[in-house]
Amino acid sequence: MKKTGKNSFINRKDIQKALKESKRPLSQKELEKILRVGKAGRKTIRNHLKDLLREGSVIMLKSGLYGIPTEMNLKSGTLWCTRNGNGFLISEKDGEKDIFIPSCSIKQAFHGDKVIARIEHSFKGKKEGKVIKVLERKTKHITGYVKALKDIWYVVSEEGKIPYHFIVENPSFEKISLDDLVAANIIKYPEDGKDPTCKIIKVFKGLNDVKSITQFVTFKHNLPQRFKKVVNTEAKETSLIGLGKGRVDLRSLKHITIDGESAKDFDDAVFIEKVLNYYNLYVSIADVSHYVKPGLAVDIEAYQRGTSIYFPGTVIPMLPKILSNIMCSINPNEDRLAMTVKMSFTKDGSLKETSFFESIIKSAARLTYSKVEMALIHRDKKIIKELKEVMPELELMRELSEILSKKREQRGSLDFDLPEPEVLLDIKGKVSGIVRSERLFAHRIIEEFMISANEAVARYLFSNKIPALYRIHERPDREKLVDFERLLNNLPLKHKKIDASASQLQSILKDVSGTQYEYLVNKTLLKSMKQAKYSASNKGHFGLASKCYLHFTSPIRRYPDLVCHRALKYALLYNLKMDKARFLPEEELERMAIHLSERERISMEAEREIEDRIKVFFMKDKIGEIYEGLISHITSFGIFVELFDYFVEGVALLSELHDDYYVFQENRFRLFGRRTKKIYRIGDRIKVKVTLADTELNRLHFSIVKDS
């Protein structure tokens, strides 16, 4: 069909399609001709090309021509480096495997940078990447140690992920000393063979308390700190917004919140009633979208942060306190705006009916997991009496959650029952202990209800073709399960061959439940799983065995949930009659998904590091003490041991084992003594002595006590 006239409505997908169909790189003029763009559309093409170049979807050659990276054996993504200097290209496209990049091919890119890499094959035949261009510098500063060579002072990374010497510009010798641990802003990046430069902004005189460790990790991961004045001012103004019209008044229903003892922001409240043979479950979520409108300073800041970050004793919130802890938080006995999902379940857990609406609620009680556990499971008479006003509802919640849990188990959902470390602080903020957090039945009640609400919203938006941010979890790669299969072959279990189906993996977890192998099998399988992430495309959630899933229930602390609230409101407001694409274009959602998945990854890495460093700090005054523990991991250089008394893990180096020469038998998950025939296996109980606890190097070392 012959095309005539000029096209003034060009989007990024049109440009990508034209480049792909051309079979060769094109100039901007050639693109304008193919897309029939006149003078008025040239600026649009230019702006779209800038965006596509920035995100790596299009590359510009030295000749000035534009092309699709995949057509030239190139891929874009985020560079994720390891301590040994090697890296991985984390693809931004769903389903694509990470590409290994050896240290010699990283060139001038840093950990966290957005890059383009050429995909090549190593001498072993496996795919490898070679960085050819840095698209965006994500690393803005560095934490490391001050060193000197003659009169040149420089900073080296404290963990080895960035293998450069950063020359210190105008060093202040009154403030810094050799070997100081510092944070520095990067002034110049390496190029043309020149070393990068930096300016020291903070000196850490020892990581000797929780506060200094928190400051260090915050600087290291470039985490947001105080809100800008304009954001706080705007948050105060938005908190005065009225209730609006058309809300369903649910204040007569006895909603309750169930959270941890130290929780300050309450996203969700639940109410349940039984009518005839149906359980009517109301899941009411704080209506953050009523206060945080797209494009406002508070919204832009929330998007940049992506998530709240939780450290022991403190939090870096996504939203200012007036919103997160006051106006949006479902505090007891206060009127609060909510988005409510009402679900009617049959006695076998089948979902009969779902409805969604904007509501106004009043929480009847602020309960804790431990208190609910004491009432429902331990039948504590004192607690039951205290909660008598809501005990009928709690009993119904118990009933329904057990039904839903069984239903989810039947469809193949995986339930990793792994304890999390909990740092205990005294009233002065000092660490008093590190324990295994207990997963109570009360936790499971809320988990089941939140999963049900998330699925209900996801199904509604997906079936009505409303663009949304989905929470996807892809099936694990077969090669990632090799270690897990190897472990099973070394344990007295019936499963020896893995087919990677959720139902089979669930069956394995069930078989080891309550046995000595439970923790080991759960932990090894979890390491084999892909990380869940956000996507504009619904690809299901493997771990939950869910065909359609998203995050809706925590908009105070997760930006993706806020996006899904807006999508649901859009659907309800326009009654599905409007142009669905007008809510948010798919390409905009794709950009959001990439950014928010990255923010989640950074926050998880920071939370993990601060826990690790606090564990090391906690063990500093326990040098020389002997503890019993479990061998949790074995490598070619050492035995990792998790203690029983405190939930901490350290390593006993093989170089410190002098009674024999030990061979690491990777296939059998063990060390074997050549002379003594002594065997150390994963899962063995062992006694160790604490020999080193270095908070700056973040190292906790043990020595094995003989005859243990």
VENPE-V725585 format. One record per residue. N is the residue number from 1. BURIAL is b if it has 16 or more other C-alpha atoms within 10 Angstrom, else e. Layout:
n=<N & N>
burial=<BURIAL & BURIAL>
This chain:
n=<1 & 2 & 3 & 4 & 5 & 6 & 7 & 8 & 9 & 10 & 11 & 12 & 13 & 14 & 15 & 16 & 17 & 18 & 19 & 20 & 21 & 22 & 23 & 24 & 25 & 26 & 27 & 28 & 29 & 30 & 31 & 32 & 33 & 34 & 35 & 36 & 37 & 38 & 39 & 40 & 41 & 42 & 43 & 44 & 45 & 46 & 47 & 48 & 49 & 50 & 51 & 52 & 53 & 54 & 55 & 56 & 57 & 58 & 59 & 60 & 61 & 62 & 63 & 64 & 65 & 66 & 67 & 68 & 69 & 70 & 71 & 72 & 73 & 74 & 75 & 76 & 77 & 78 & 79 & 80 & 81 & 82 & 83 & 84 & 85 & 86 & 87 & 88 & 89 & 90 & 91 & 92 & 93 & 94 & 95 & 96 & 97 & 98 & 99 & 100 & 101 & 102 & 103 & 104 & 105 & 106 & 107 & 108 & 109 & 110 & 111 & 112 & 113 & 114 & 115 & 116 & 117 & 118 & 119 & 120 & 121 & 122 & 123 & 124 & 125 & 126 & 127 & 128 & 129 & 130 & 131 & 132 & 133 & 134 & 135 & 136 & 137 & 138 & 139 & 140 & 141 & 142 & 143 & 144 & 145 & 146 & 147 & 148 & 149 & 150 & 151 & 152 & 153 & 154 & 155 & 156 & 157 & 158 & 159 & 160 & 161 & 162 & 163 & 164 & 165 & 166 & 167 & 168 & 169 & 170 & 171 & 172 & 173 & 174 & 175 & 176 & 177 & 178 & 179 & 180 & 181 & 182 & 183 & 184 & 185 & 186 & 187 & 188 & 189 & 190 & 191 & 192 & 193 & 194 & 195 & 196 & 197 & 198 & 199 & 200 & 201 & 202 & 203 & 204 & 205 & 206 & 207 & 208 & 209 & 210 & 211 & 212 & 213 & 214 & 215 & 216 & 217 & 218 & 219 & 220 & 221 & 222 & 223 & 224 & 225 & 226 & 227 & 228 & 229 & 230 & 231 & 232 & 233 & 234 & 235 & 236 & 237 & 238 & 239 & 240 & 241 & 242 & 243 & 244 & 245 & 246 & 247 & 248 & 249 & 250 & 251 & 252 & 253 & 254 & 255 & 256 & 257 & 258 & 259 & 260 & 261 & 262 & 263 & 264 & 265 & 266 & 267 & 268 & 269 & 270 & 271 & 272 & 273 & 274 & 275 & 276 & 277 & 278 & 279 & 280 & 281 & 282 & 283 & 284 & 285 & 286 & 287 & 288 & 289 & 290 & 291 & 292 & 293 & 294 & 295 & 296 & 297 & 298 & 299 & 300 & 301 & 302 & 303 & 304 & 305 & 306 & 307 & 308 & 309 & 310 & 311 & 312 & 313 & 314 & 315 & 316 & 317 & 318 & 319 & 320 & 321 & 322 & 323 & 324 & 325 & 326 & 327 & 328 & 329 & 330 & 331 & 332 & 333 & 334 & 335 & 336 & 337 & 338 & 339 & 340 & 341 & 342 & 343 & 344 & 345 & 346 & 347 & 348 & 349 & 350 & 351 & 352 & 353 & 354 & 355 & 356 & 357 & 358 & 359 & 360 & 361 & 362 & 363 & 364 & 365 & 366 & 367 & 368 & 369 & 370 & 371 & 372 & 373 & 374 & 375 & 376 & 377 & 378 & 379 & 380 & 381 & 382 & 383 & 384 & 385 & 386 & 387 & 388 & 389 & 390 & 391 & 392 & 393 & 394 & 395 & 396 & 397 & 398 & 399 & 400 & 401 & 402 & 403 & 404 & 405 & 406 & 407 & 408 & 409 & 410 & 411 & 412 & 413 & 414 & 415 & 416 & 417 & 418 & 419 & 420 & 421 & 422 & 423 & 424 & 425 & 426 & 427 & 428 & 429 & 430 & 431 & 432 & 433 & 434 & 435 & 436 & 437 & 438 & 439 & 440 & 441 & 442 & 443 & 444 & 445 & 446 & 447 & 448 & 449 & 450 & 451 & 452 & 453 & 454 & 455 & 456 & 457 & 458 & 459 & 460 & 461 & 462 & 463 & 464 & 465 & 466 & 467 & 468 & 469 & 470 & 471 & 472 & 473 & 474 & 475 & 476 & 477 & 478 & 479 & 480 & 481 & 482 & 483 & 484 & 485 & 486 & 487 & 488 & 489 & 490 & 491 & 492 & 493 & 494 & 495 & 496 & 497 & 498 & 499 & 500 & 501 & 502 & 503 & 504 & 505 & 506 & 507 & 508 & 509 & 510 & 511 & 512 & 513 & 514 & 515 & 516 & 517 & 518 & 519 & 520 & 521 & 522 & 523 & 524 & 525 & 526 & 527 & 528 & 529 & 530 & 531 & 532 & 533 & 534 & 535 & 536 & 537 & 538 & 539 & 540 & 541 & 542 & 543 & 544 & 545 & 546 & 547 & 548 & 549 & 550 & 551 & 552 & 553 & 554 & 555 & 556 & 557 & 558 & 559 & 560 & 561 & 562 & 563 & 564 & 565 & 566 & 567 & 568 & 569 & 570 & 571 & 572 & 573 & 574 & 575 & 576 & 577 & 578 & 579 & 580 & 581 & 582 & 583 & 584 & 585 & 586 & 587 & 588 & 589 & 590 & 591 & 592 & 593 & 594 & 595 & 596 & 597 & 598 & 599 & 600 & 601 & 602 & 603 & 604 & 605 & 606 & 607 & 608 & 609 & 610 & 611 & 612 & 613 & 614 & 615 & 616 & 617 & 618 & 619 & 620 & 621 & 622 & 623 & 624 & 625 & 626 & 627 & 628 & 629 & 630 & 631 & 632 & 633 & 634 & 635 & 636 & 637 & 638 & 639 & 640 & 641 & 642 & 643 & 644 & 645 & 646 & 647 & 648 & 649 & 650 & 651 & 652 & 653 & 654 & 655 & 656 & 657 & 658 & 659 & 660 & 661 & 662 & 663 & 664 & 665 & 666 & 667 & 668 & 669 & 670 & 671 & 672 & 673 & 674 & 675 & 676 & 677 & 678 & 679 & 680 & 681 & 682 & 683 & 684 & 685 & 686 & 687 & 688 & 689 & 690 & 691 & 692 & 693 & 694 & 695 & 696 & 697 & 698 & 699 & 700 & 701 & 702 & 703 & 704 & 705 & 706 & 707 & 708>
burial=<e & e & e & e & e & e & e & e & e & b & e & b & e & e & b & b & e & b & b & b & e & e & e & e & b & b & b & e & e & e & b & b & e & e & b & b & b & e & e & e & b & b & e & b & b & e & e & b & b & e & e & b & b & b & b & b & b & b & b & b & e & e & e & e & e & b & b & b & b & e & e & e & e & b & b & b & b & b & b & b & b & e & e & e & b & b & b & b & b & b & b & b & e & b & e & e & e & b & b & b & b & b & b & e & b & b & e & b & b & b & b & b & b & b & b & b & b & b & b & b & e & e & e & e & e & e & e & b & b & b & b & b & b & b & b & b & e & b & b & b & b & b & b & b & b & b & b & e & e & e & e & e & b & b & b & b & b & b & b & e & b & b & b & b & b & b & b & b & e & e & e & e & e & e & e & b & e & e & e & b & b & b & b & b & b & b & e & e & b & b & e & e & e & e & e & b & b & b & b & b & e & b & b & b & e & e & b & e & e & b & e & e & b & b & b & b & b & b & b & b & b & b & b & b & e & e & b & e & e & e & b & b & e & b & b & b & e & b & b & e & e & e & e & e & e & e & e & e & e & b & b & e & b & b & b & b & b & b & b & e & e & e & e & e & b & b & b & b & b & b & b & b & b & e & e & e & e & b & b & b & b & b & b & b & b & b & b & b & b & b & b & b & e & e & e & e & b & b & b & e & b & b & b & e & b & b & b & b & b & b & b & b & b & e & e & b & b & b & b & b & b & e & b & b & b & b & b & b & b & b & b & b & e & e & b & b & b & b & b & b & b & b & b & b & b & b & e & e & b & e & b & e & e & b & e & b & b & b & b & b & b & b & b & b & b & b & b & b & b & b & b & b & b & b & b & b & e & e & e & e & e & e & b & b & e & e & b & e & e & b & b & e & b & b & e & b & b & b & e & b & b & b & b & b & b & e & e & b & b & e & e & b & b & b & e & b & e & b & e & e & b & e & b & e & e & e & e & e & e & e & b & e & e & b & b & b & e & e & e & e & b & b & b & b & b & b & e & b & b & b & b & b & b & b & b & b & b & b & b & b & b & b & e & e & e & b & b & b & b & b & b & b & b & b & b & b & e & e & e & e & b & e & b & b & b & b & b & b & b & e & e & e & e & e & e & e & e & e & e & e & e & b & b & b & b & b & e & b & b & e & e & b & e & e & e & e & b & b & b & b & b & b & e & b & b & b & e & b & b & e & e & e & b & b & b & b & b & b & b & b & b & b & b & b & b & b & e & b & b & b & b & b & b & b & b & b & b & b & b & b & b & b & b & b & b & b & b & b & b & b & b & e & e & e & e & e & e & e & e & b & e & e & b & e & e & b & e & e & b & b & e & b & b & b & b & b & b & b & b & b & e & b & b & e & e & b & b & e & b & b & b & b & b & b & b & b & b & b & b & b & e & e & e & e & e & b & b & b & b & b & b & b & b & b & b & e & e & b & b & b & b & b & b & e & e & b & b & b & b & b & b & b & b & b & e & e & e & e & e & e & b & b & e & b & e & e & e & b & b & b & b & b & e & e & e & e & e & e & e & b & b & b & b & e & b & b & b & b & b & b & b & b & b & e & b & b & e & b & b & b & b & b & b & b & e & e & e & e>
